[in-house]
Amino acid sequence: MANTQRAIAPMLRLPAAPDEKPYLVGYRCPECNATYIGGNRVGCSKCTFVGDLPEVRLSDHGTLYVYSIVHQSAPGIPVPYVSAIVDLPEGVSVRCNLVDIEPDPQKIEFGMPVDMVTRKVRERKEKNAHGDEETIDIIAFFFRPRKDEGS
Ligand SMILES: [Zn+2]
């Protein structure tokens, strides 16, 4: 039986249906359509709307806004890796790591198209409601350079 999957952050949704892709969610102001990432907002900071902002599904692709190559990190985290901010078409920016790319400034272009991917980053043992131990796969999202069509 497959392990239970759990998203590493509430903004990442893992649909139960196997043919549905994971996606990120944001929150959109019903008055001015400004879109935000991250919950717990009590209103819109671009207009005067106060109240719950309805959830919206965000695109699974964007463009690379800025990045840095990280050479030192917490113990156990392989370095170097590429930390980035990706702009999504909805006008929000998401902080993430780039994968499937060499951590080499000559190979990374600002504005390059990137696609979201999800990967298991670790697993955790938990007791379920029946008291049985089960393994939970922790799933995180990353972005990677867009592959050319057909490759
Ligand atoms: Zn607004």
Boltz pocket constraint, residues with backbone or C-beta under 6 A from the ligand:
constraints:
  - pocket:
      binder: B
      contacts: [[A, 29], [A, 30], [A, 31], [A, 32], [A, 33], [A, 34], [A, 44], [A, 45], [A, 46], [A, 47], [A, 48], [A, 49]]
      max_distance: 6.0
